[in-house]
């Protein structure tokens, strides 16, 4: 089990990654994840597809850490 301090450190790290994706694509993570989960994003090739998977993973991690 992680300590509260470790959870907070994880949240700070994941928030930094999430903010970078939001700036790059000009959309909030909440909106991105809703579209991603519905398969409504045009991923325009492998590189963007990989970034979307990483962004979705970071978003999911943030939600888990917030719940913890």
N, CA, C and O atoms as a Tinker XYZ file with bonds, in Angstrom:
   272  protein
     1  N      0.844000   -1.194000    0.000000    73     2
     2  CA     0.000000    0.000000    0.000000    64     1     3
     3  C      0.880000    1.246000    0.000000    63     2     4     5
     4  O      1.881000    1.317000    0.714000    81     3
     5  N      0.496000    2.210000   -0.801000    73     3     6
     6  CA     1.270000    3.448000   -0.892000    64     5     7
     7  C      0.903000    4.397000    0.240000    63     6     8     9
     8  O     -0.220000    4.405000    0.744000    81     7
     9  N      1.889000    5.191000    0.615000    73     7    10
    10  CA     1.636000    6.221000    1.613000    64     9    11
    11  C      0.954000    7.409000    0.948000    63    10    12    13
    12  O      0.963000    7.538000   -0.276000    81    11
    13  N      0.375000    8.256000    1.752000    73    11    14
    14  CA    -0.270000    9.459000    1.223000    64    13    15
    15  C      0.733000   10.307000    0.462000    63    14    16    17
    16  O      0.402000   10.860000   -0.586000    81    15
    17  N      1.940000   10.418000    0.965000    73    15    18
    18  CA     2.972000   11.207000    0.298000    64    17    19
    19  C      3.295000   10.636000   -1.082000    63    18    20    21
    20  O      3.471000   11.397000   -2.034000    81    19
    21  N      3.375000    9.321000   -1.205000    73    19    22
    22  CA     3.650000    8.693000   -2.495000    64    21    23
    23  C      2.505000    8.931000   -3.482000    63    22    24    25
    24  O      2.738000    9.176000   -4.666000    81    23
    25  N      1.295000    8.860000   -2.997000    73    23    26
    26  CA     0.128000    9.116000   -3.854000    64    25    27
    27  C      0.149000   10.551000   -4.356000    63    26    28    29
    28  O     -0.116000   10.802000   -5.531000    81    27
    29  N      0.459000   11.483000   -3.481000    73    27    30
    30  CA     0.524000   12.901000   -3.861000    64    29    31
    31  C      1.635000   13.124000   -4.882000    63    30    32    33
    32  O      1.446000   13.872000   -5.842000    81    31
    33  N      2.784000   12.490000   -4.693000    73    31    34
    34  CA     3.882000   12.611000   -5.657000    64    33    35
    35  C      3.473000   12.050000   -7.020000    63    34    36    37
    36  O      3.779000   12.643000   -8.055000    81    35
    37  N      2.786000   10.913000   -7.019000    73    35    38
    38  CA     2.283000   10.340000   -8.273000    64    37    39
    39  C      1.331000   11.299000   -8.965000    63    38    40    41
    40  O      1.397000   11.481000  -10.181000    81    39
    41  N      0.444000   11.913000   -8.190000    73    39    42
    42  CA    -0.516000   12.868000   -8.762000    64    41    43
    43  C      0.189000   14.049000   -9.408000    63    42    44    45
    44  O     -0.193000   14.475000  -10.498000    81    43
    45  N      1.203000   14.581000   -8.756000    73    43    46
    46  CA     1.943000   15.715000   -9.327000    64    45    47
    47  C      2.612000   15.323000  -10.637000    63    46    48    49
    48  O      2.586000   16.089000  -11.599000    81    47
    49  N      3.208000   14.142000  -10.682000    73    47    50
    50  CA     3.887000   13.687000  -11.899000    64    49    51
    51  C      2.897000   13.487000  -13.044000    63    50    52    53
    52  O      3.152000   13.907000  -14.172000    81    51
    53  N      1.780000   12.851000  -12.753000    73    51    54
    54  CA     0.803000   12.576000  -13.808000    64    53    55
    55  C      0.124000   13.872000  -14.266000    63    54    56    57
    56  O     -0.192000   14.017000  -15.447000    81    55
    57  N     -0.097000   14.794000  -13.362000    73    55    58
    58  CA    -0.694000   16.088000  -13.729000    64    57    59
    59  C      0.193000   16.834000  -14.717000    63    58    60    61
    60  O     -0.308000   17.464000  -15.649000    81    59
    61  N      1.482000   16.768000  -14.522000    73    59    62
    62  CA     2.409000   17.433000  -15.437000    64    61    63
    63  C      2.287000   16.859000  -16.848000    63    62    64    65
    64  O      2.252000   17.606000  -17.826000    81    63
    65  N      2.223000   15.521000  -16.950000    73    63    66
    66  CA     2.068000   14.888000  -18.261000    64    65    67
    67  C      0.731000   15.251000  -18.895000    63    66    68    69
    68  O      0.656000   15.535000  -20.090000    81    67
    69  N     -0.313000   15.240000  -18.090000    73    67    70
    70  CA    -1.655000   15.537000  -18.600000    64    69    71
    71  C     -1.734000   16.973000  -19.116000    63    70    72    73
    72  O     -2.294000   17.214000  -20.186000    81    71
    73  N     -1.184000   17.920000  -18.375000    73    71    74
    74  CA    -1.207000   19.322000  -18.815000    64    73    75
    75  C     -0.478000   19.496000  -20.145000    63    74    76    77
    76  O     -0.903000   20.285000  -20.989000    81    75
    77  N      0.620000   18.760000  -20.335000    73    75    78
    78  CA     1.365000   18.852000  -21.604000    64    77    79
    79  C      0.504000   18.375000  -22.766000    63    78    80    81
    80  O      0.499000   19.003000  -23.825000    81    79
    81  N     -0.225000   17.273000  -22.588000    73    79    82
    82  CA    -1.120000   16.793000  -23.647000    64    81    83
    83  C     -2.256000   17.794000  -23.902000    63    82    84    85
    84  O     -2.616000   18.040000  -25.053000    81    83
    85  N     -2.808000   18.360000  -22.852000    73    83    86
    86  CA    -3.898000   19.329000  -23.022000    64    85    87
    87  C     -3.430000   20.547000  -23.806000    63    86    88    89
    88  O     -4.151000   21.050000  -24.668000    81    87
    89  N     -2.225000   21.021000  -23.511000    73    87    90
    90  CA    -1.676000   22.165000  -24.262000    64    89    91
    91  C     -1.430000   21.786000  -25.719000    63    90    92    93
    92  O     -1.744000   22.555000  -26.627000    81    91
    93  N     -0.877000   20.622000  -25.936000    73    91    94
    94  CA    -0.536000   20.197000  -27.295000    64    93    95
    95  C     -1.771000   20.043000  -28.168000    63    94    96    97
    96  O     -1.757000   20.450000  -29.329000    81    95
    97  N     -2.834000   19.466000  -27.634000    73    95    98
    98  CA    -4.016000   19.170000  -28.441000    64    97    99
    99  C     -5.176000   20.144000  -28.223000    63    98   100   101
   100  O     -6.184000   20.058000  -28.923000    81    99
   101  N     -5.054000   21.062000  -27.273000    73    99   102
   102  CA    -6.068000   22.093000  -27.074000    64   101   103
   103  C     -7.418000   21.568000  -26.617000    63   102   104   105
   104  O     -8.459000   22.088000  -27.021000    81   103
   105  N     -7.407000   20.545000  -25.782000    73   103   106
   106  CA    -8.651000   19.959000  -25.283000    64   105   107
   107  C     -8.411000   19.492000  -23.844000    63   106   108   109
   108  O     -7.307000   19.071000  -23.501000    81   107
   109  N     -9.434000   19.568000  -23.020000    73   107   110
   110  CA    -9.284000   19.092000  -21.645000    64   109   111
   111  C     -9.197000   17.566000  -21.639000    63   110   112   113
   112  O     -9.672000   16.899000  -22.559000    81   111
   113  N     -8.597000   17.043000  -20.611000    73   111   114
   114  CA    -8.480000   15.590000  -20.494000    64   113   115
   115  C     -9.835000   14.927000  -20.312000    63   114   116   117
   116  O    -10.055000   13.823000  -20.811000    81   115
   117  N    -10.738000   15.581000  -19.609000    73   115   118
   118  CA   -12.080000   15.018000  -19.447000    64   117   119
   119  C    -12.762000   14.861000  -20.803000    63   118   120   121
   120  O    -13.345000   13.816000  -21.092000    81   119
   121  N    -12.687000   15.902000  -21.634000    73   119   122
   122  CA   -13.288000   15.834000  -22.971000    64   121   123
   123  C    -12.561000   14.823000  -23.853000    63   122   124   125
   124  O    -13.188000   14.043000  -24.570000    81   123
   125  N    -11.225000   14.847000  -23.791000    73   123   126
   126  CA   -10.443000   13.883000  -24.561000    64   125   127
   127  C    -10.841000   12.455000  -24.204000    63   126   128   129
   128  O    -11.097000   11.638000  -25.088000    81   127
   129  N    -10.893000   12.157000  -22.915000    73   127   130
   130  CA   -11.154000   10.774000  -22.500000    64   129   131
   131  C    -12.552000   10.321000  -22.909000    63   130   132   133
   132  O    -12.747000    9.165000  -23.284000    81   131
   133  N    -13.515000   11.221000  -22.837000    73   131   134
   134  CA   -14.871000   10.869000  -23.273000    64   133   135
   135  C    -14.877000   10.495000  -24.758000    63   134   136   137
   136  O    -15.493000    9.504000  -25.148000    81   135
   137  N    -14.192000   11.288000  -25.579000    73   135   138
   138  CA   -14.102000   10.992000  -27.017000    64   137   139
   139  C    -13.287000    9.725000  -27.271000    63   138   140   141
   140  O    -13.651000    8.904000  -28.113000    81   139
   141  N    -12.198000    9.574000  -26.548000    73   139   142
   142  CA   -11.326000    8.406000  -26.696000    64   141   143
   143  C    -12.080000    7.119000  -26.361000    63   142   144   145
   144  O    -12.001000    6.133000  -27.093000    81   143
   145  N    -12.806000    7.142000  -25.254000    73   143   146
   146  CA   -13.546000    5.957000  -24.806000    64   145   147
   147  C    -14.633000    5.551000  -25.805000    63   146   148   149
   148  O    -14.992000    4.378000  -25.900000    81   147
   149  N    -15.146000    6.526000  -26.539000    73   147   150
   150  CA   -16.180000    6.254000  -27.536000    64   149   151
   151  C    -15.600000    5.932000  -28.914000    63   150   152   153
   152  O    -16.338000    5.613000  -29.845000    81   151
   153  N    -14.278000    6.019000  -29.036000    73   151   154
   154  CA   -13.635000    5.745000  -30.318000    64   153   155
   155  C    -13.867000    6.831000  -31.353000    63   154   156   157
   156  O    -13.867000    6.552000  -32.552000    81   155
   157  N    -14.063000    8.054000  -30.909000    73   155   158
   158  CA   -14.408000    9.149000  -31.818000    64   157   159
   159  C    -13.218000   10.016000  -32.233000    63   158   160   161
   160  O    -13.404000   11.021000  -32.921000    81   159
   161  N    -12.011000    9.652000  -31.833000    73   159   162
   162  CA   -10.846000   10.461000  -32.192000    64   161   163
   163  C    -10.174000    9.906000  -33.433000    63   162   164   165
   164  O    -10.033000    8.692000  -33.584000    81   163
   165  N     -9.762000   10.794000  -34.317000    73   163   166
   166  CA    -8.978000   10.424000  -35.487000    64   165   167
   167  C     -7.520000   10.505000  -35.062000    63   166   168   169
   168  O     -6.992000   11.598000  -34.864000    81   167
   169  N     -6.867000    9.357000  -34.919000    73   167   170
   170  CA    -5.512000    9.362000  -34.358000    64   169   171
   171  C     -4.401000    9.602000  -35.380000    63   170   172   173
   172  O     -3.232000    9.670000  -35.001000    81   171
   173  N     -4.728000    9.728000  -36.637000    73   171   174
   174  CA    -3.791000   10.165000  -37.687000    64   173   175
   175  C     -2.414000    9.513000  -37.615000    63   174   176   177
   176  O     -1.404000   10.214000  -37.683000    81   175
   177  N     -2.350000    8.218000  -37.483000    73   175   178
   178  CA    -1.065000    7.530000  -37.540000    64   177   179
   179  C     -0.582000    7.016000  -36.201000    63   178   180   181
   180  O     -1.149000    7.312000  -35.150000    81   179
   181  N      0.483000    6.236000  -36.274000    73   179   182
   182  CA     1.004000    5.534000  -35.108000    64   181   183
   183  C      1.437000    6.466000  -33.988000    63   182   184   185
   184  O      1.113000    6.218000  -32.827000    81   183
   185  N      2.166000    7.537000  -34.309000    73   183   186
   186  CA     2.696000    8.421000  -33.268000    64   185   187
   187  C      1.575000    9.040000  -32.444000    63   186   188   189
   188  O      1.631000    9.039000  -31.214000    81   187
   189  N      0.566000    9.563000  -33.111000    73   187   190
   190  CA    -0.538000   10.178000  -32.383000    64   189   191
   191  C     -1.345000    9.113000  -31.644000    63   190   192   193
   192  O     -1.808000    9.353000  -30.528000    81   191
   193  N     -1.516000    7.956000  -32.246000    73   191   194
   194  CA    -2.227000    6.868000  -31.593000    64   193   195
   195  C     -1.529000    6.473000  -30.295000    63   194   196   197
   196  O     -2.177000    6.254000  -29.271000    81   195
   197  N     -0.207000    6.385000  -30.347000    73   195   198
   198  CA     0.576000    6.055000  -29.153000    64   197   199
   199  C      0.416000    7.132000  -28.091000    63   198   200   201
   200  O      0.272000    6.817000  -26.910000    81   199
   201  N      0.440000    8.396000  -28.492000    73   199   202
   202  CA     0.250000    9.481000  -27.538000    64   201   203
   203  C     -1.133000    9.421000  -26.901000    63   202   204   205
   204  O     -1.275000    9.669000  -25.704000    81   203
   205  N     -2.144000    9.096000  -27.685000    73   203   206
   206  CA    -3.500000    9.005000  -27.142000    64   205   207
   207  C     -3.602000    7.890000  -26.105000    63   206   208   209
   208  O     -4.262000    8.048000  -25.078000    81   207
   209  N     -2.953000    6.775000  -26.375000    73   207   210
   210  CA    -2.955000    5.670000  -25.408000    64   209   211
   211  C     -2.256000    6.108000  -24.118000    63   210   212   213
   212  O     -2.734000    5.822000  -23.021000    81   211
   213  N     -1.137000    6.793000  -24.253000    73   211   214
   214  CA    -0.408000    7.283000  -23.065000    64   213   215
   215  C     -1.231000    8.307000  -22.303000    63   214   216   217
   216  O     -1.263000    8.288000  -21.072000    81   215
   217  N     -1.893000    9.198000  -23.021000    73   215   218
   218  CA    -2.728000   10.216000  -22.388000    64   217   219
   219  C     -3.883000    9.544000  -21.642000    63   218   220   221
   220  O     -4.168000    9.887000  -20.495000    81   219
   221  N     -4.539000    8.595000  -22.290000    73   219   222
   222  CA    -5.647000    7.883000  -21.649000    64   221   223
   223  C     -5.159000    7.145000  -20.402000    63   222   224   225
   224  O     -5.859000    7.106000  -19.390000    81   223
   225  N     -3.973000    6.565000  -20.472000    73   223   226
   226  CA    -3.409000    5.867000  -19.321000    64   225   227
   227  C     -3.113000    6.837000  -18.182000    63   226   228   229
   228  O     -3.390000    6.544000  -17.019000    81   227
   229  N     -2.552000    7.990000  -18.523000    73   227   230
   230  CA    -2.259000    8.999000  -17.501000    64   229   231
   231  C     -3.551000    9.498000  -16.861000    63   230   232   233
   232  O     -3.611000    9.700000  -15.648000    81   231
   233  N     -4.569000    9.692000  -17.666000    73   231   234
   234  CA    -5.868000   10.143000  -17.161000    64   233   235
   235  C     -6.451000    9.105000  -16.199000    63   234   236   237
   236  O     -6.952000    9.457000  -15.132000    81   235
   237  N     -6.384000    7.834000  -16.578000    73   235   238
   238  CA    -6.896000    6.759000  -15.720000    64   237   239
   239  C     -6.116000    6.680000  -14.413000    63   238   240   241
   240  O     -6.696000    6.483000  -13.345000    81   239
   241  N     -4.805000    6.834000  -14.505000    73   239   242
   242  CA    -3.970000    6.817000  -13.305000    64   241   243
   243  C     -4.331000    7.960000  -12.377000    63   242   244   245
   244  O     -4.414000    7.779000  -11.162000    81   243
   245  N     -4.548000    9.144000  -12.952000    73   243   246
   246  CA    -4.926000   10.295000  -12.132000    64   245   247
   247  C     -6.220000   10.011000  -11.383000    63   246   248   249
   248  O     -6.326000   10.304000  -10.192000    81   247
   249  N     -7.200000    9.445000  -12.069000    73   247   250
   250  CA    -8.478000    9.134000  -11.420000    64   249   251
   251  C     -8.294000    8.131000  -10.287000    63   250   252   253
   252  O     -8.913000    8.268000   -9.232000    81   251
   253  N     -7.444000    7.118000  -10.496000    73   251   254
   254  CA    -7.191000    6.123000   -9.445000    64   253   255
   255  C     -6.501000    6.758000   -8.248000    63   254   256   257
   256  O     -6.845000    6.471000   -7.101000    81   255
   257  N     -5.524000    7.626000   -8.517000    73   255   258
   258  CA    -4.790000    8.274000   -7.417000    64   257   259
   259  C     -5.697000    9.242000   -6.652000    63   258   260   261
   260  O     -5.611000    9.344000   -5.429000    81   259
   261  N     -6.556000    9.943000   -7.371000    73   259   262
   262  CA    -7.503000   10.842000   -6.701000    64   261   263
   263  C     -8.449000   10.053000   -5.801000    63   262   264   265
   264  O     -8.794000   10.502000   -4.708000    81   263
   265  N     -8.863000    8.889000   -6.260000    73   263   266
   266  CA    -9.751000    8.044000   -5.453000    64   265   267
   267  C     -9.044000    7.515000   -4.205000    63   266   268   269
   268  O     -9.654000    7.346000   -3.150000    81   267
   269  N     -7.738000    7.258000   -4.353000    73   267   270
   270  CA    -6.958000    6.751000   -3.211000    64   269   271
   271  C     -6.815000    7.830000   -2.168000    63   270   272
   272  O     -6.193000    7.606000   -1.130000    81   271
